[in-house]
């Protein structure tokens, strides 16, 4: 009835911890990976979202540019006849 426990006998595998720089790099990579996963959670097509965001930013930039140049009164305005 002998029970052999692997934790009780000597193990030939040496478990050394990596140096601090390697450990920091691994932790930073893991944090980046978690951040990316959290950012993309629930999104089926991340590339489509990226394109939509770029398009939205471009439209905002154009509107700001038009507002700066439109101060001279050359912009078109809608009028509704009553």
PDB file of N, CA, C and O in Angstrom:
ATOM      1  N   UNK A   1       0.808  -1.177   0.000  1.00  0.00           N
ATOM      2  CA  UNK A   1       0.000   0.000   0.000  1.00  0.00           C
ATOM      3  C   UNK A   1       0.861   1.254   0.000  1.00  0.00           C
ATOM      4  O   UNK A   1       0.586   2.189   0.752  1.00  0.00           O
ATOM      5  N   UNK A   2       1.827   1.287  -0.774  1.00  0.00           N
ATOM      6  CA  UNK A   2       2.702   2.448  -0.808  1.00  0.00           C
ATOM      7  C   UNK A   2       2.137   3.539  -1.713  1.00  0.00           C
ATOM      8  O   UNK A   2       1.710   3.267  -2.835  1.00  0.00           O
ATOM      9  N   UNK A   3       2.138   4.741  -1.231  1.00  0.00           N
ATOM     10  CA  UNK A   3       1.673   5.894  -1.992  1.00  0.00           C
ATOM     11  C   UNK A   3       2.903   6.673  -2.420  1.00  0.00           C
ATOM     12  O   UNK A   3       3.721   7.080  -1.595  1.00  0.00           O
ATOM     13  N   UNK A   4       3.015   6.868  -3.703  1.00  0.00           N
ATOM     14  CA  UNK A   4       4.180   7.572  -4.227  1.00  0.00           C
ATOM     15  C   UNK A   4       3.756   9.002  -4.565  1.00  0.00           C
ATOM     16  O   UNK A   4       2.950   9.220  -5.470  1.00  0.00           O
ATOM     17  N   UNK A   5       4.283   9.937  -3.861  1.00  0.00           N
ATOM     18  CA  UNK A   5       3.982  11.337  -4.100  1.00  0.00           C
ATOM     19  C   UNK A   5       5.170  11.980  -4.801  1.00  0.00           C
ATOM     20  O   UNK A   5       6.303  11.929  -4.322  1.00  0.00           O
ATOM     21  N   UNK A   6       4.886  12.576  -5.931  1.00  0.00           N
ATOM     22  CA  UNK A   6       5.977  13.175  -6.704  1.00  0.00           C
ATOM     23  C   UNK A   6       6.535  14.406  -6.011  1.00  0.00           C
ATOM     24  O   UNK A   6       7.665  14.804  -6.295  1.00  0.00           O
ATOM     25  N   UNK A   7       5.785  15.015  -5.119  1.00  0.00           N
ATOM     26  CA  UNK A   7       6.287  16.213  -4.457  1.00  0.00           C
ATOM     27  C   UNK A   7       7.250  15.878  -3.325  1.00  0.00           C
ATOM     28  O   UNK A   7       7.972  16.752  -2.845  1.00  0.00           O
ATOM     29  N   UNK A   8       7.264  14.633  -2.902  1.00  0.00           N
ATOM     30  CA  UNK A   8       8.126  14.250  -1.783  1.00  0.00           C
ATOM     31  C   UNK A   8       9.513  13.823  -2.213  1.00  0.00           C
ATOM     32  O   UNK A   8      10.440  13.864  -1.404  1.00  0.00           O
ATOM     33  N   UNK A   9       9.681  13.428  -3.419  1.00  0.00           N
ATOM     34  CA  UNK A   9      10.997  12.969  -3.846  1.00  0.00           C
ATOM     35  C   UNK A   9      11.694  14.071  -4.627  1.00  0.00           C
ATOM     36  O   UNK A   9      11.053  15.017  -5.086  1.00  0.00           O
ATOM     37  N   UNK A  10      12.945  13.952  -4.768  1.00  0.00           N
ATOM     38  CA  UNK A  10      13.730  14.949  -5.481  1.00  0.00           C
ATOM     39  C   UNK A  10      13.370  14.985  -6.954  1.00  0.00           C
ATOM     40  O   UNK A  10      13.078  13.947  -7.549  1.00  0.00           O
ATOM     41  N   UNK A  11      13.389  16.134  -7.529  1.00  0.00           N
ATOM     42  CA  UNK A  11      13.022  16.296  -8.926  1.00  0.00           C
ATOM     43  C   UNK A  11      14.249  16.794  -9.678  1.00  0.00           C
ATOM     44  O   UNK A  11      14.950  17.691  -9.209  1.00  0.00           O
ATOM     45  N   UNK A  12      14.500  16.226 -10.817  1.00  0.00           N
ATOM     46  CA  UNK A  12      15.685  16.608 -11.575  1.00  0.00           C
ATOM     47  C   UNK A  12      15.469  17.875 -12.396  1.00  0.00           C
ATOM     48  O   UNK A  12      16.427  18.424 -12.940  1.00  0.00           O
ATOM     49  N   UNK A  13      14.221  18.352 -12.494  1.00  0.00           N
ATOM     50  CA  UNK A  13      13.919  19.551 -13.266  1.00  0.00           C
ATOM     51  C   UNK A  13      14.244  20.768 -12.407  1.00  0.00           C
ATOM     52  O   UNK A  13      13.809  20.869 -11.260  1.00  0.00           O
ATOM     53  N   UNK A  14      15.004  21.677 -12.970  1.00  0.00           N
ATOM     54  CA  UNK A  14      15.408  22.873 -12.245  1.00  0.00           C
ATOM     55  C   UNK A  14      14.456  24.013 -12.598  1.00  0.00           C
ATOM     56  O   UNK A  14      14.391  24.429 -13.755  1.00  0.00           O
ATOM     57  N   UNK A  15      13.729  24.513 -11.625  1.00  0.00           N
ATOM     58  CA  UNK A  15      12.808  25.620 -11.838  1.00  0.00           C
ATOM     59  C   UNK A  15      13.483  26.908 -11.404  1.00  0.00           C
ATOM     60  O   UNK A  15      13.434  27.289 -10.234  1.00  0.00           O
ATOM     61  N   UNK A  16      14.107  27.564 -12.353  1.00  0.00           N
ATOM     62  CA  UNK A  16      14.744  28.834 -12.035  1.00  0.00           C
ATOM     63  C   UNK A  16      13.861  29.957 -12.539  1.00  0.00           C
ATOM     64  O   UNK A  16      13.210  29.832 -13.577  1.00  0.00           O
ATOM     65  N   UNK A  17      13.843  31.030 -11.817  1.00  0.00           N
ATOM     66  CA  UNK A  17      13.050  32.181 -12.238  1.00  0.00           C
ATOM     67  C   UNK A  17      13.863  32.996 -13.226  1.00  0.00           C
ATOM     68  O   UNK A  17      15.083  33.092 -13.101  1.00  0.00           O
ATOM     69  N   UNK A  18      13.191  33.583 -14.209  1.00  0.00           N
ATOM     70  CA  UNK A  18      13.914  34.403 -15.184  1.00  0.00           C
ATOM     71  C   UNK A  18      14.425  35.689 -14.528  1.00  0.00           C
ATOM     72  O   UNK A  18      13.935  36.098 -13.475  1.00  0.00           O
ATOM     73  N   UNK A  19      15.403  36.309 -15.158  1.00  0.00           N
ATOM     74  CA  UNK A  19      15.932  37.549 -14.600  1.00  0.00           C
ATOM     75  C   UNK A  19      14.852  38.629 -14.626  1.00  0.00           C
ATOM     76  O   UNK A  19      13.823  38.461 -15.280  1.00  0.00           O
ATOM     77  N   UNK A  20      15.077  39.722 -13.928  1.00  0.00           N
ATOM     78  CA  UNK A  20      14.055  40.765 -13.759  1.00  0.00           C
ATOM     79  C   UNK A  20      13.631  41.387 -15.090  1.00  0.00           C
ATOM     80  O   UNK A  20      12.447  41.652 -15.299  1.00  0.00           O
ATOM     81  N   UNK A  21      14.580  41.619 -15.983  1.00  0.00           N
ATOM     82  CA  UNK A  21      14.236  42.240 -17.269  1.00  0.00           C
ATOM     83  C   UNK A  21      13.334  41.324 -18.088  1.00  0.00           C
ATOM     84  O   UNK A  21      12.362  41.790 -18.683  1.00  0.00           O
ATOM     85  N   UNK A  22      13.636  40.042 -18.126  1.00  0.00           N
ATOM     86  CA  UNK A  22      12.799  39.080 -18.845  1.00  0.00           C
ATOM     87  C   UNK A  22      11.419  39.016 -18.209  1.00  0.00           C
ATOM     88  O   UNK A  22      10.406  38.979 -18.908  1.00  0.00           O
ATOM     89  N   UNK A  23      11.383  39.004 -16.894  1.00  0.00           N
ATOM     90  CA  UNK A  23      10.105  38.948 -16.181  1.00  0.00           C
ATOM     91  C   UNK A  23       9.266  40.200 -16.464  1.00  0.00           C
ATOM     92  O   UNK A  23       8.061  40.089 -16.686  1.00  0.00           O
ATOM     93  N   UNK A  24       9.876  41.375 -16.460  1.00  0.00           N
ATOM     94  CA  UNK A  24       9.162  42.616 -16.772  1.00  0.00           C
ATOM     95  C   UNK A  24       8.594  42.583 -18.183  1.00  0.00           C
ATOM     96  O   UNK A  24       7.457  42.990 -18.422  1.00  0.00           O
ATOM     97  N   UNK A  25       9.411  42.089 -19.119  1.00  0.00           N
ATOM     98  CA  UNK A  25       8.959  42.016 -20.507  1.00  0.00           C
ATOM     99  C   UNK A  25       7.771  41.077 -20.630  1.00  0.00           C
ATOM    100  O   UNK A  25       6.802  41.391 -21.321  1.00  0.00           O
ATOM    101  N   UNK A  26       7.834  39.929 -19.967  1.00  0.00           N
ATOM    102  CA  UNK A  26       6.733  38.969 -20.014  1.00  0.00           C
ATOM    103  C   UNK A  26       5.458  39.566 -19.405  1.00  0.00           C
ATOM    104  O   UNK A  26       4.365  39.385 -19.941  1.00  0.00           O
ATOM    105  N   UNK A  27       5.604  40.266 -18.301  1.00  0.00           N
ATOM    106  CA  UNK A  27       4.446  40.889 -17.662  1.00  0.00           C
ATOM    107  C   UNK A  27       3.847  41.978 -18.553  1.00  0.00           C
ATOM    108  O   UNK A  27       2.626  42.110 -18.635  1.00  0.00           O
ATOM    109  N   UNK A  28       4.703  42.760 -19.221  1.00  0.00           N
ATOM    110  CA  UNK A  28       4.213  43.805 -20.117  1.00  0.00           C
ATOM    111  C   UNK A  28       3.481  43.195 -21.308  1.00  0.00           C
ATOM    112  O   UNK A  28       2.433  43.698 -21.714  1.00  0.00           O
ATOM    113  N   UNK A  29       4.022  42.120 -21.869  1.00  0.00           N
ATOM    114  CA  UNK A  29       3.369  41.448 -22.985  1.00  0.00           C
ATOM    115  C   UNK A  29       2.013  40.882 -22.561  1.00  0.00           C
ATOM    116  O   UNK A  29       1.043  40.972 -23.312  1.00  0.00           O
ATOM    117  N   UNK A  30       1.943  40.303 -21.369  1.00  0.00           N
ATOM    118  CA  UNK A  30       0.687  39.750 -20.873  1.00  0.00           C
ATOM    119  C   UNK A  30      -0.337  40.870 -20.660  1.00  0.00           C
ATOM    120  O   UNK A  30      -1.518  40.699 -20.964  1.00  0.00           O
ATOM    121  N   UNK A  31       0.111  42.001 -20.143  1.00  0.00           N
ATOM    122  CA  UNK A  31      -0.796  43.131 -19.929  1.00  0.00           C
ATOM    123  C   UNK A  31      -1.312  43.661 -21.262  1.00  0.00           C
ATOM    124  O   UNK A  31      -2.497  43.970 -21.387  1.00  0.00           O
ATOM    125  N   UNK A  32      -0.432  43.770 -22.259  1.00  0.00           N
ATOM    126  CA  UNK A  32      -0.858  44.219 -23.590  1.00  0.00           C
ATOM    127  C   UNK A  32      -1.879  43.257 -24.194  1.00  0.00           C
ATOM    128  O   UNK A  32      -2.863  43.682 -24.798  1.00  0.00           O
ATOM    129  N   UNK A  33      -1.638  41.979 -24.026  1.00  0.00           N
ATOM    130  CA  UNK A  33      -2.547  40.974 -24.564  1.00  0.00           C
ATOM    131  C   UNK A  33      -3.915  41.075 -23.891  1.00  0.00           C
ATOM    132  O   UNK A  33      -4.944  41.007 -24.564  1.00  0.00           O
ATOM    133  N   UNK A  34      -3.931  41.238 -22.555  1.00  0.00           N
ATOM    134  CA  UNK A  34      -5.198  41.387 -21.844  1.00  0.00           C
ATOM    135  C   UNK A  34      -5.927  42.648 -22.295  1.00  0.00           C
ATOM    136  O   UNK A  34      -7.148  42.644 -22.454  1.00  0.00           O
ATOM    137  N   UNK A  35      -5.170  43.729 -22.500  1.00  0.00           N
ATOM    138  CA  UNK A  35      -5.767  44.991 -22.945  1.00  0.00           C
ATOM    139  C   UNK A  35      -6.402  44.822 -24.324  1.00  0.00           C
ATOM    140  O   UNK A  35      -7.521  45.286 -24.541  1.00  0.00           O
ATOM    141  N   UNK A  36      -5.718  44.173 -25.251  1.00  0.00           N
ATOM    142  CA  UNK A  36      -6.255  43.946 -26.595  1.00  0.00           C
ATOM    143  C   UNK A  36      -7.510  43.078 -26.537  1.00  0.00           C
ATOM    144  O   UNK A  36      -8.496  43.358 -27.218  1.00  0.00           O
ATOM    145  N   UNK A  37      -7.468  42.029 -25.725  1.00  0.00           N
ATOM    146  CA  UNK A  37      -8.632  41.148 -25.617  1.00  0.00           C
ATOM    147  C   UNK A  37      -9.825  41.906 -25.046  1.00  0.00           C
ATOM    148  O   UNK A  37     -10.951  41.730 -25.510  1.00  0.00           O
ATOM    149  N   UNK A  38      -9.587  42.746 -24.042  1.00  0.00           N
ATOM    150  CA  UNK A  38     -10.671  43.523 -23.439  1.00  0.00           C
ATOM    151  C   UNK A  38     -11.222  44.531 -24.437  1.00  0.00           C
ATOM    152  O   UNK A  38     -12.430  44.761 -24.497  1.00  0.00           O
ATOM    153  N   UNK A  39     -10.330  45.130 -25.218  1.00  0.00           N
ATOM    154  CA  UNK A  39     -10.740  46.125 -26.201  1.00  0.00           C
ATOM    155  C   UNK A  39     -11.593  45.506 -27.305  1.00  0.00           C
ATOM    156  O   UNK A  39     -12.516  46.149 -27.805  1.00  0.00           O
ATOM    157  N   UNK A  40     -11.299  44.278 -27.686  1.00  0.00           N
ATOM    158  CA  UNK A  40     -12.005  43.617 -28.783  1.00  0.00           C
ATOM    159  C   UNK A  40     -13.141  42.718 -28.309  1.00  0.00           C
ATOM    160  O   UNK A  40     -13.758  42.034 -29.126  1.00  0.00           O
ATOM    161  N   UNK A  41     -13.430  42.701 -27.029  1.00  0.00           N
ATOM    162  CA  UNK A  41     -14.485  41.833 -26.507  1.00  0.00           C
ATOM    163  C   UNK A  41     -15.835  42.241 -27.097  1.00  0.00           C
ATOM    164  O   UNK A  41     -16.229  43.405 -27.020  1.00  0.00           O
ATOM    165  N   UNK A  42     -16.526  41.290 -27.677  1.00  0.00           N
ATOM    166  CA  UNK A  42     -17.854  41.529 -28.218  1.00  0.00           C
ATOM    167  C   UNK A  42     -17.858  42.066 -29.641  1.00  0.00           C
ATOM    168  O   UNK A  42     -18.928  42.333 -30.188  1.00  0.00           O
ATOM    169  N   UNK A  43     -16.708  42.230 -30.246  1.00  0.00           N
ATOM    170  CA  UNK A  43     -16.620  42.771 -31.601  1.00  0.00           C
ATOM    171  C   UNK A  43     -16.328  41.612 -32.548  1.00  0.00           C
ATOM    172  O   UNK A  43     -15.342  40.893 -32.387  1.00  0.00           O
ATOM    173  N   UNK A  44     -17.200  41.446 -33.537  1.00  0.00           N
ATOM    174  CA  UNK A  44     -17.002  40.350 -34.489  1.00  0.00           C
ATOM    175  C   UNK A  44     -15.924  40.682 -35.505  1.00  0.00           C
ATOM    176  O   UNK A  44     -15.133  39.816 -35.878  1.00  0.00           O
ATOM    177  N   UNK A  45     -15.886  41.932 -35.956  1.00  0.00           N
ATOM    178  CA  UNK A  45     -14.933  42.324 -36.990  1.00  0.00           C
ATOM    179  C   UNK A  45     -14.157  43.562 -36.522  1.00  0.00           C
ATOM    180  O   UNK A  45     -14.591  44.685 -36.777  1.00  0.00           O
ATOM    181  N   UNK A  46     -13.017  43.376 -35.841  1.00  0.00           N
ATOM    182  CA  UNK A  46     -12.256  44.513 -35.322  1.00  0.00           C
ATOM    183  C   UNK A  46     -11.753  45.445 -36.424  1.00  0.00           C
ATOM    184  O   UNK A  46     -11.634  46.650 -36.201  1.00  0.00           O
ATOM    185  N   UNK A  47     -11.461  44.915 -37.593  1.00  0.00           N
ATOM    186  CA  UNK A  47     -10.983  45.760 -38.690  1.00  0.00           C
ATOM    187  C   UNK A  47     -12.081  46.723 -39.156  1.00  0.00           C
ATOM    188  O   UNK A  47     -11.802  47.878 -39.479  1.00  0.00           O
ATOM    189  N   UNK A  48     -13.317  46.248 -39.189  1.00  0.00           N
ATOM    190  CA  UNK A  48     -14.436  47.105 -39.582  1.00  0.00           C
ATOM    191  C   UNK A  48     -14.599  48.240 -38.581  1.00  0.00           C
ATOM    192  O   UNK A  48     -14.843  49.382 -38.970  1.00  0.00           O
ATOM    193  N   UNK A  49     -14.467  47.936 -37.304  1.00  0.00           N
ATOM    194  CA  UNK A  49     -14.578  48.961 -36.267  1.00  0.00           C
ATOM    195  C   UNK A  49     -13.462  49.984 -36.419  1.00  0.00           C
ATOM    196  O   UNK A  49     -13.682  51.184 -36.254  1.00  0.00           O
ATOM    197  N   UNK A  50     -12.265  49.504 -36.735  1.00  0.00           N
ATOM    198  CA  UNK A  50     -11.127  50.409 -36.926  1.00  0.00           C
ATOM    199  C   UNK A  50     -11.374  51.338 -38.120  1.00  0.00           C
ATOM    200  O   UNK A  50     -11.087  52.533 -38.048  1.00  0.00           O
ATOM    201  N   UNK A  51     -11.909  50.786 -39.219  1.00  0.00           N
ATOM    202  CA  UNK A  51     -12.213  51.609 -40.395  1.00  0.00           C
ATOM    203  C   UNK A  51     -13.288  52.647 -40.082  1.00  0.00           C
ATOM    204  O   UNK A  51     -13.183  53.799 -40.501  1.00  0.00           O
ATOM    205  N   UNK A  52     -14.314  52.238 -39.350  1.00  0.00           N
ATOM    206  CA  UNK A  52     -15.387  53.169 -38.990  1.00  0.00           C
ATOM    207  C   UNK A  52     -14.854  54.289 -38.097  1.00  0.00           C
ATOM    208  O   UNK A  52     -15.249  55.445 -38.250  1.00  0.00           O
ATOM    209  N   UNK A  53     -13.973  53.955 -37.180  1.00  0.00           N
ATOM    210  CA  UNK A  53     -13.383  54.957 -36.294  1.00  0.00           C
ATOM    211  C   UNK A  53     -12.537  55.944 -37.095  1.00  0.00           C
ATOM    212  O   UNK A  53     -12.614  57.152 -36.869  1.00  0.00           O
ATOM    213  N   UNK A  54     -11.728  55.435 -38.032  1.00  0.00           N
ATOM    214  CA  UNK A  54     -10.912  56.316 -38.873  1.00  0.00           C
ATOM    215  C   UNK A  54     -11.801  57.224 -39.718  1.00  0.00           C
ATOM    216  O   UNK A  54     -11.513  58.412 -39.865  1.00  0.00           O
ATOM    217  N   UNK A  55     -12.872  56.675 -40.268  1.00  0.00           N
ATOM    218  CA  UNK A  55     -13.795  57.458 -41.083  1.00  0.00           C
ATOM    219  C   UNK A  55     -14.447  58.566 -40.245  1.00  0.00           C
ATOM    220  O   UNK A  55     -14.593  59.699 -40.703  1.00  0.00           O
ATOM    221  N   UNK A  56     -14.830  58.225 -39.026  1.00  0.00           N
ATOM    222  CA  UNK A  56     -15.451  59.197 -38.134  1.00  0.00           C
ATOM    223  C   UNK A  56     -14.463  60.314 -37.776  1.00  0.00           C
ATOM    224  O   UNK A  56     -14.825  61.491 -37.772  1.00  0.00           O
ATOM    225  N   UNK A  57     -13.221  59.940 -37.480  1.00  0.00           N
ATOM    226  CA  UNK A  57     -12.208  60.936 -37.159  1.00  0.00           C
ATOM    227  C   UNK A  57     -11.931  61.849 -38.351  1.00  0.00           C
ATOM    228  O   UNK A  57     -11.732  63.052 -38.183  1.00  0.00           O
ATOM    229  N   UNK A  58     -11.918  61.278 -39.546  1.00  0.00           N
ATOM    230  CA  UNK A  58     -11.699  62.070 -40.759  1.00  0.00           C
ATOM    231  C   UNK A  58     -12.847  63.064 -40.960  1.00  0.00           C
ATOM    232  O   UNK A  58     -12.610  64.220 -41.312  1.00  0.00           O
ATOM    233  N   UNK A  59     -14.084  62.620 -40.739  1.00  0.00           N
ATOM    234  CA  UNK A  59     -15.230  63.514 -40.882  1.00  0.00           C
ATOM    235  C   UNK A  59     -15.171  64.652 -39.861  1.00  0.00           C
ATOM    236  O   UNK A  59     -15.460  65.803 -40.188  1.00  0.00           O
ATOM    237  N   UNK A  60     -14.797  64.323 -38.631  1.00  0.00           N
ATOM    238  CA  UNK A  60     -14.672  65.357 -37.605  1.00  0.00           C
ATOM    239  C   UNK A  60     -13.596  66.370 -37.987  1.00  0.00           C
ATOM    240  O   UNK A  60     -13.776  67.576 -37.823  1.00  0.00           O
ATOM    241  N   UNK A  61     -12.482  65.863 -38.495  1.00  0.00           N
ATOM    242  CA  UNK A  61     -11.389  66.754 -38.893  1.00  0.00           C
ATOM    243  C   UNK A  61     -11.838  67.685 -40.012  1.00  0.00           C
ATOM    244  O   UNK A  61     -11.522  68.875 -40.005  1.00  0.00           O
ATOM    245  N   UNK A  62     -12.579  67.137 -40.976  1.00  0.00           N
ATOM    246  CA  UNK A  62     -13.073  67.962 -42.082  1.00  0.00           C
ATOM    247  C   UNK A  62     -14.068  69.012 -41.597  1.00  0.00           C
ATOM    248  O   UNK A  62     -14.059  70.149 -42.070  1.00  0.00           O
ATOM    249  N   UNK A  63     -14.927  68.627 -40.650  1.00  0.00           N
ATOM    250  CA  UNK A  63     -15.890  69.587 -40.110  1.00  0.00           C
ATOM    251  C   UNK A  63     -15.185  70.716 -39.373  1.00  0.00           C
ATOM    252  O   UNK A  63     -15.566  71.880 -39.503  1.00  0.00           O
ATOM    253  N   UNK A  64     -14.157  70.377 -38.598  1.00  0.00           N
ATOM    254  CA  UNK A  64     -13.398  71.407 -37.887  1.00  0.00           C
ATOM    255  C   UNK A  64     -12.696  72.331 -38.871  1.00  0.00           C
ATOM    256  O   UNK A  64     -12.662  73.548 -38.691  1.00  0.00           O
ATOM    257  N   UNK A  65     -12.137  71.725 -39.916  1.00  0.00           N
ATOM    258  CA  UNK A  65     -11.451  72.523 -40.931  1.00  0.00           C
ATOM    259  C   UNK A  65     -12.444  73.442 -41.653  1.00  0.00           C
ATOM    260  O   UNK A  65     -12.136  74.605 -41.913  1.00  0.00           O
ATOM    261  N   UNK A  66     -13.618  72.928 -41.971  1.00  0.00           N
ATOM    262  CA  UNK A  66     -14.637  73.730 -42.634  1.00  0.00           C
ATOM    263  C   UNK A  66     -15.117  74.856 -41.717  1.00  0.00           C
ATOM    264  O   UNK A  66     -15.405  75.958 -42.184  1.00  0.00           O
ATOM    265  N   UNK A  67     -15.201  74.582 -40.424  1.00  0.00           N
ATOM    266  CA  UNK A  67     -15.633  75.608 -39.481  1.00  0.00           C
ATOM    267  C   UNK A  67     -14.599  76.729 -39.398  1.00  0.00           C
ATOM    268  O   UNK A  67     -14.955  77.902 -39.290  1.00  0.00           O
ATOM    269  N   UNK A  68     -13.327  76.364 -39.450  1.00  0.00           N
ATOM    270  CA  UNK A  68     -12.273  77.384 -39.414  1.00  0.00           C
ATOM    271  C   UNK A  68     -12.294  78.231 -40.678  1.00  0.00           C
ATOM    272  O   UNK A  68     -12.147  79.451 -40.606  1.00  0.00           O
ATOM    273  N   UNK A  69     -12.474  77.604 -41.828  1.00  0.00           N
ATOM    274  CA  UNK A  69     -12.475  78.326 -43.100  1.00  0.00           C
ATOM    275  C   UNK A  69     -13.823  78.978 -43.376  1.00  0.00           C
ATOM    276  O   UNK A  69     -13.899  79.923 -44.162  1.00  0.00           O
ATOM    277  N   UNK A  70     -14.864  78.501 -42.757  1.00  0.00           N
ATOM    278  CA  UNK A  70     -16.211  79.011 -43.015  1.00  0.00           C
ATOM    279  C   UNK A  70     -16.535  80.270 -42.223  1.00  0.00           C
ATOM    280  O   UNK A  70     -17.661  80.760 -42.304  1.00  0.00           O
ATOM    281  N   UNK A  71     -15.608  80.798 -41.477  1.00  0.00           N
ATOM    282  CA  UNK A  71     -15.877  81.984 -40.668  1.00  0.00           C
ATOM    283  C   UNK A  71     -16.134  83.206 -41.540  1.00  0.00           C
ATOM    284  O   UNK A  71     -16.674  84.196 -41.046  1.00  0.00           O
ATOM    285  N   UNK A  72     -15.766  83.175 -42.819  1.00  0.00           N
ATOM    286  CA  UNK A  72     -15.961  84.301 -43.719  1.00  0.00           C
ATOM    287  C   UNK A  72     -17.377  84.407 -44.242  1.00  0.00           C
ATOM    288  O   UNK A  72     -17.682  85.347 -44.977  1.00  0.00           O
ATOM    289  N   UNK A  73     -18.257  83.475 -43.891  1.00  0.00           N
ATOM    290  CA  UNK A  73     -19.647  83.549 -44.318  1.00  0.00           C
ATOM    291  C   UNK A  73     -19.899  82.869 -45.649  1.00  0.00           C
ATOM    292  O   UNK A  73     -20.941  83.114 -46.257  1.00  0.00           O
ATOM    293  N   UNK A  74     -19.010  82.041 -46.125  1.00  0.00           N
ATOM    294  CA  UNK A  74     -19.192  81.397 -47.419  1.00  0.00           C
ATOM    295  C   UNK A  74     -19.871  80.038 -47.321  1.00  0.00           C
ATOM    296  O   UNK A  74     -20.021  79.350 -48.330  1.00  0.00           O
ATOM    297  N   UNK A  75     -20.282  79.641 -46.120  1.00  0.00           N
ATOM    298  CA  UNK A  75     -20.904  78.327 -45.980  1.00  0.00           C
ATOM    299  C   UNK A  75     -22.377  78.394 -46.362  1.00  0.00           C
ATOM    300  O   UNK A  75     -23.003  79.451 -46.271  1.00  0.00           O
ATOM    301  N   UNK A  76     -22.915  77.281 -46.781  1.00  0.00           N
ATOM    302  CA  UNK A  76     -24.310  77.203 -47.179  1.00  0.00           C
ATOM    303  C   UNK A  76     -25.179  76.950 -45.955  1.00  0.00           C
ATOM    304  O   UNK A  76     -24.785  76.228 -45.040  1.00  0.00           O
ATOM    305  N   UNK A  77     -26.358  77.547 -45.947  1.00  0.00           N
ATOM    306  CA  UNK A  77     -27.276  77.345 -44.827  1.00  0.00           C
ATOM    307  C   UNK A  77     -28.635  76.940 -45.385  1.00  0.00           C
ATOM    308  O   UNK A  77     -29.058  77.407 -46.442  1.00  0.00           O
ATOM    309  N   UNK A  78     -29.301  76.070 -44.658  1.00  0.00           N
ATOM    310  CA  UNK A  78     -30.619  75.610 -45.048  1.00  0.00           C
ATOM    311  C   UNK A  78     -31.655  76.600 -44.543  1.00  0.00           C
ATOM    312  O   UNK A  78     -31.572  77.087 -43.415  1.00  0.00           O
ATOM    313  N   UNK A  79     -32.623  76.887 -45.387  1.00  0.00           N
ATOM    314  CA  UNK A  79     -33.737  77.736 -44.966  1.00  0.00           C
ATOM    315  C   UNK A  79     -35.024  77.003 -45.284  1.00  0.00           C
ATOM    316  O   UNK A  79     -35.180  76.440 -46.368  1.00  0.00           O
ATOM    317  N   UNK A  80     -35.934  77.014 -44.343  1.00  0.00           N
ATOM    318  CA  UNK A  80     -37.208  76.333 -44.504  1.00  0.00           C
ATOM    319  C   UNK A  80     -38.271  77.415 -44.643  1.00  0.00           C
ATOM    320  O   UNK A  80     -38.442  78.258 -43.763  1.00  0.00           O
ATOM    321  N   UNK A  81     -38.979  77.374 -45.768  1.00  0.00           N
ATOM    322  CA  UNK A  81     -40.044  78.347 -46.001  1.00  0.00           C
ATOM    323  C   UNK A  81     -41.270  77.952 -45.203  1.00  0.00           C
ATOM    324  O   UNK A  81     -41.642  76.779 -45.165  1.00  0.00           O
ATOM    325  N   UNK A  82     -41.895  78.920 -44.569  1.00  0.00           N
ATOM    326  CA  UNK A  82     -43.078  78.602 -43.775  1.00  0.00           C
ATOM    327  C   UNK A  82     -44.345  79.147 -44.377  1.00  0.00           C
ATOM    328  O   UNK A  82     -45.425  78.958 -43.818  1.00  0.00           O
TER     329      UNK A  82
END
